[in-house]
């Protein structure tokens, strides 16, 4: 069963707020998704906390680790 969580974060390019749907059942993950506002590719890094809620950080492709 998928556990989709809505998370709001700021795009590393344009600074606008974007809403992401995170599947917390997948655990920690990293993937690329285009910004809904400026269409730049953001690297999405997801960590799952002890409360099973996702913590999200967004990076530009050049800043990703």
Biotite code that builds the C-alpha atoms (Angstrom):
import biotite.structure as struc

atoms = struc.array([
    struc.Atom([0.000, 0.000, 0.000], chain_id="A", res_id=1, res_name="UNK", atom_name="CA", element="C"),
    struc.Atom([1.393, 3.386, -0.990], chain_id="A", res_id=2, res_name="UNK", atom_name="CA", element="C"),
    struc.Atom([1.504, 6.126, 1.598], chain_id="A", res_id=3, res_name="UNK", atom_name="CA", element="C"),
    struc.Atom([1.526, 9.366, -0.390], chain_id="A", res_id=4, res_name="UNK", atom_name="CA", element="C"),
    struc.Atom([2.373, 12.460, 1.612], chain_id="A", res_id=5, res_name="UNK", atom_name="CA", element="C"),
    struc.Atom([2.023, 16.020, 0.316], chain_id="A", res_id=6, res_name="UNK", atom_name="CA", element="C"),
    struc.Atom([5.156, 18.075, 1.005], chain_id="A", res_id=7, res_name="UNK", atom_name="CA", element="C"),
    struc.Atom([5.722, 21.746, 0.143], chain_id="A", res_id=8, res_name="UNK", atom_name="CA", element="C"),
    struc.Atom([9.281, 22.958, -0.534], chain_id="A", res_id=9, res_name="UNK", atom_name="CA", element="C"),
    struc.Atom([11.012, 25.804, -2.406], chain_id="A", res_id=10, res_name="UNK", atom_name="CA", element="C"),
    struc.Atom([12.535, 25.349, -5.844], chain_id="A", res_id=11, res_name="UNK", atom_name="CA", element="C"),
    struc.Atom([16.330, 25.855, -5.733], chain_id="A", res_id=12, res_name="UNK", atom_name="CA", element="C"),
    struc.Atom([16.155, 27.775, -9.037], chain_id="A", res_id=13, res_name="UNK", atom_name="CA", element="C"),
    struc.Atom([13.176, 30.154, -8.874], chain_id="A", res_id=14, res_name="UNK", atom_name="CA", element="C"),
    struc.Atom([12.447, 30.049, -5.138], chain_id="A", res_id=15, res_name="UNK", atom_name="CA", element="C"),
    struc.Atom([8.745, 29.380, -5.671], chain_id="A", res_id=16, res_name="UNK", atom_name="CA", element="C"),
    struc.Atom([6.855, 26.963, -3.434], chain_id="A", res_id=17, res_name="UNK", atom_name="CA", element="C"),
    struc.Atom([6.160, 23.615, -5.090], chain_id="A", res_id=18, res_name="UNK", atom_name="CA", element="C"),
    struc.Atom([4.027, 20.753, -3.849], chain_id="A", res_id=19, res_name="UNK", atom_name="CA", element="C"),
    struc.Atom([5.423, 17.246, -4.149], chain_id="A", res_id=20, res_name="UNK", atom_name="CA", element="C"),
    struc.Atom([3.688, 13.921, -3.530], chain_id="A", res_id=21, res_name="UNK", atom_name="CA", element="C"),
    struc.Atom([6.130, 11.636, -1.748], chain_id="A", res_id=22, res_name="UNK", atom_name="CA", element="C"),
    struc.Atom([5.635, 7.866, -1.454], chain_id="A", res_id=23, res_name="UNK", atom_name="CA", element="C"),
    struc.Atom([6.956, 7.380, 2.083], chain_id="A", res_id=24, res_name="UNK", atom_name="CA", element="C"),
    struc.Atom([6.645, 3.589, 1.785], chain_id="A", res_id=25, res_name="UNK", atom_name="CA", element="C"),
    struc.Atom([9.695, 3.694, -0.523], chain_id="A", res_id=26, res_name="UNK", atom_name="CA", element="C"),
    struc.Atom([11.957, 4.864, 2.324], chain_id="A", res_id=27, res_name="UNK", atom_name="CA", element="C"),
    struc.Atom([14.916, 7.146, 1.644], chain_id="A", res_id=28, res_name="UNK", atom_name="CA", element="C"),
    struc.Atom([15.202, 8.078, -2.008], chain_id="A", res_id=29, res_name="UNK", atom_name="CA", element="C"),
    struc.Atom([16.675, 10.545, -4.455], chain_id="A", res_id=30, res_name="UNK", atom_name="CA", element="C"),
    struc.Atom([15.235, 11.383, -7.860], chain_id="A", res_id=31, res_name="UNK", atom_name="CA", element="C"),
    struc.Atom([14.923, 14.234, -10.369], chain_id="A", res_id=32, res_name="UNK", atom_name="CA", element="C"),
    struc.Atom([11.665, 16.102, -10.957], chain_id="A", res_id=33, res_name="UNK", atom_name="CA", element="C"),
    struc.Atom([10.995, 19.272, -12.958], chain_id="A", res_id=34, res_name="UNK", atom_name="CA", element="C"),
    struc.Atom([9.840, 22.365, -11.067], chain_id="A", res_id=35, res_name="UNK", atom_name="CA", element="C"),
    struc.Atom([6.129, 22.990, -11.650], chain_id="A", res_id=36, res_name="UNK", atom_name="CA", element="C"),
    struc.Atom([6.824, 26.733, -12.020], chain_id="A", res_id=37, res_name="UNK", atom_name="CA", element="C"),
    struc.Atom([10.110, 27.211, -13.928], chain_id="A", res_id=38, res_name="UNK", atom_name="CA", element="C"),
    struc.Atom([10.525, 23.671, -15.384], chain_id="A", res_id=39, res_name="UNK", atom_name="CA", element="C"),
    struc.Atom([14.148, 23.371, -14.194], chain_id="A", res_id=40, res_name="UNK", atom_name="CA", element="C"),
    struc.Atom([15.236, 19.874, -13.086], chain_id="A", res_id=41, res_name="UNK", atom_name="CA", element="C"),
    struc.Atom([15.371, 19.642, -9.273], chain_id="A", res_id=42, res_name="UNK", atom_name="CA", element="C"),
    struc.Atom([17.044, 16.801, -7.400], chain_id="A", res_id=43, res_name="UNK", atom_name="CA", element="C"),
    struc.Atom([14.630, 15.650, -4.694], chain_id="A", res_id=44, res_name="UNK", atom_name="CA", element="C"),
    struc.Atom([16.226, 14.027, -1.652], chain_id="A", res_id=45, res_name="UNK", atom_name="CA", element="C"),
    struc.Atom([13.797, 12.278, 0.710], chain_id="A", res_id=46, res_name="UNK", atom_name="CA", element="C"),
    struc.Atom([14.487, 10.988, 4.220], chain_id="A", res_id=47, res_name="UNK", atom_name="CA", element="C"),
    struc.Atom([11.858, 9.305, 6.384], chain_id="A", res_id=48, res_name="UNK", atom_name="CA", element="C"),
    struc.Atom([11.800, 10.341, 10.057], chain_id="A", res_id=49, res_name="UNK", atom_name="CA", element="C"),
    struc.Atom([11.009, 8.272, 13.137], chain_id="A", res_id=50, res_name="UNK", atom_name="CA", element="C"),
    struc.Atom([7.416, 9.516, 12.827], chain_id="A", res_id=51, res_name="UNK", atom_name="CA", element="C"),
    struc.Atom([7.263, 7.960, 9.302], chain_id="A", res_id=52, res_name="UNK", atom_name="CA", element="C"),
    struc.Atom([6.840, 11.422, 7.756], chain_id="A", res_id=53, res_name="UNK", atom_name="CA", element="C"),
    struc.Atom([9.058, 12.433, 4.832], chain_id="A", res_id=54, res_name="UNK", atom_name="CA", element="C"),
    struc.Atom([11.633, 15.201, 5.085], chain_id="A", res_id=55, res_name="UNK", atom_name="CA", element="C"),
    struc.Atom([12.454, 16.683, 1.674], chain_id="A", res_id=56, res_name="UNK", atom_name="CA", element="C"),
    struc.Atom([15.381, 18.767, 0.423], chain_id="A", res_id=57, res_name="UNK", atom_name="CA", element="C"),
    struc.Atom([15.567, 20.153, -3.107], chain_id="A", res_id=58, res_name="UNK", atom_name="CA", element="C"),
    struc.Atom([18.832, 20.827, -4.914], chain_id="A", res_id=59, res_name="UNK", atom_name="CA", element="C"),
    struc.Atom([19.765, 22.141, -8.332], chain_id="A", res_id=60, res_name="UNK", atom_name="CA", element="C"),
    struc.Atom([21.480, 19.561, -10.531], chain_id="A", res_id=61, res_name="UNK", atom_name="CA", element="C"),
    struc.Atom([24.836, 21.314, -10.065], chain_id="A", res_id=62, res_name="UNK", atom_name="CA", element="C"),
    struc.Atom([24.505, 21.325, -6.266], chain_id="A", res_id=63, res_name="UNK", atom_name="CA", element="C"),
    struc.Atom([23.386, 17.709, -5.886], chain_id="A", res_id=64, res_name="UNK", atom_name="CA", element="C"),
    struc.Atom([25.736, 15.339, -4.126], chain_id="A", res_id=65, res_name="UNK", atom_name="CA", element="C"),
])
